[in-house]
Amino acid sequence: MHIRKATKYLKDVTLKKHAESNAELKGLDVDSLDIEHIQVNKAPKMRRRIYRAHGRINPYMSSPCHIEMILTEKEQIVPKPEEEVAQKKKMSQKKLKKQNLMARE
């Protein structure tokens, strides 16, 4: 099967439906499935024959393919809690001396 034919099956929902049913059997969450890898490989050709006029025979070859699709479950992204970290501001020596004087008074 040519790549165009393979993409037709990928565009159809048939392969994805099969993958979703397999995921359900394995206990995965179907709504959070993400396609990680798709690969189309050639399969052995089927040799058949077609009978023609005047006793001739022509080969009739079909070219199938193996479609490999790996789906993974998306991990839910949990936002980090915002911590207020007191960052030390860099102050000049003059400002530090002024603060020290104000603190003494």
Buried (B, 14 or more C-beta within 10 A) or exposed (E): BEEEEBEEBBEEEEBBEEBBEEBEEEEBEEEEBEEEEBEBEEEEEEEEEEEEEEEEEEEEEEEEBEBEBEBEBEEEEEEEEEEEEEEEEEEEEEEEEEEEEEEEE
